[in-house]
Amino acid sequence: MLVMGLGAALMLGHGFVQDYAQALASPDGLYIPDARHVVPDGTPPGNYSHTFRIYNARPHSVVVEAQADCGCTGLSWNKATISPLMWKEIKVQFTPRANPIVGQSVLVHIVVPEAKRTMFASIIK
């Protein structure tokens, strides 16, 4: 199954291969590239969104839960199953308290109950 996953990774492109390799190297087979996303300079005022990917390099599915640290943040899902050797995207919508977005951040907790681990993804400015 691992060979099939690597073959699929090669077909999907270099970025996927790197992210998949990072997931394989992690202690529990999970990885979030760009987990610390910085809002680009010149971003216009208003709502801001970013999509994070969570990679699962395990040979079995894993259930993950997501929760934001404040009410100014919306998530595309709160609980999801990531199939073996695949990834799941989570879209984070951030509505800042002030415009432009300066000195504000949001933290998303990605909880993996089975691994007793919490990963963090953040949007900062």
C-alpha positions in Angstrom: 0.0 0.0 0.0 2.9 2.4 0.7 4.3 1.8 -2.8 0.9 2.7 -4.3 0.8 5.8 -2.2 4.3 6.9 -3.4 3.3 6.2 -7.0 0.2 8.3 -6.6 2.4 11.0 -5.0 4.7 11.0 -8.0 1.8 11.5 -10.3 0.5 14.4 -8.3 3.7 16.5 -8.4 6.8 17.5 -6.6 5.0 19.6 -3.8 2.9 16.6 -2.8 5.9 14.4 -2.7 7.7 16.7 -0.3 4.6 17.1 1.9 4.0 13.4 1.9 7.7 12.8 2.8 7.3 15.2 5.8 4.2 13.3 7.0 6.2 10.0 6.7 9.0 11.5 8.8 6.7 12.7 11.6 6.3 10.5 14.6 2.6 9.8 14.0 2.4 10.1 10.2 0.6 13.5 10.1 1.7 16.8 8.7 0.4 20.3 8.0 2.5 22.2 5.5 2.4 26.0 5.9 1.0 25.5 9.4 2.1 29.1 10.2 0.5 31.1 7.4 1.4 34.8 7.3 -1.2 37.2 5.6 0.6 38.8 2.7 1.4 42.5 2.9 -1.1 44.6 0.9 -4.0 42.3 1.6 -7.2 44.4 1.4 -9.3 45.0 4.6 -12.2 42.6 5.3 -12.6 38.9 5.7 -9.6 36.7 5.0 -9.5 33.0 4.3 -6.8 30.4 3.9 -6.9 26.6 3.2 -4.7 24.3 5.1 -4.0 20.7 4.1 -3.5 17.9 6.6 -1.6 14.9 5.2 -2.1 11.3 6.6 0.8 9.0 5.7 -0.5 6.3 8.0 -1.7 2.9 6.5 -5.1 3.5 8.1 -7.7 6.3 8.3 -7.5 8.8 11.1 -10.2 11.0 12.6 -9.2 14.6 13.3 -11.2 17.3 15.0 -10.7 21.1 14.5 -11.6 24.0 16.6 -10.8 27.7 16.4 -9.6 29.8 19.4 -12.0 32.6 18.9 -15.5 33.5 17.5 -14.0 35.5 14.7 -13.0 32.3 12.9 -15.1 29.9 10.8 -14.0 26.4 9.8 -15.2 24.4 6.9 -15.5 21.3 9.2 -15.1 20.4 12.9 -14.5 16.7 12.5 -13.3 14.7 9.5 -11.8 11.4 8.6 -8.6 11.4 6.5 -8.1 8.2 4.4 -4.8 6.4 4.4 -2.1 8.1 2.3 -4.4 11.0 1.5 -5.0 14.6 2.7 -7.9 16.7 3.8 -8.3 20.4 3.3 -9.8 22.7 5.9 -10.8 26.2 5.0 -10.3 28.9 7.7 -12.3 32.1 7.4 -11.0 34.9 9.6 -13.0 38.0 10.3 -10.6 40.5 11.9 -11.8 42.8 14.7 -10.1 45.8 13.0 -9.1 46.7 9.5 -6.6 46.4 8.1 -5.5 43.1 9.5 -2.5 44.2 11.7 -1.2 42.5 14.8 -4.0 39.9 14.8 -3.9 36.2 14.6 -6.0 33.1 14.8 -5.1 29.6 16.0 -6.7 26.4 14.8 -6.4 23.3 17.0 -6.2 20.1 15.0 -6.8 17.3 17.5 -6.0 13.7 16.7 -7.5 11.8 19.6 -6.1 8.4 18.6 -2.5 9.8 18.6 -3.2 12.0 21.7 -1.7 14.9 19.8 -2.8 18.4 18.9 -1.3 20.1 15.9 -1.7 23.8 15.4 -2.3 25.9 12.3 -2.3 29.7 12.5 -3.0 32.7 10.4 -1.0 35.8 11.5 -0.4 39.3 10.4 
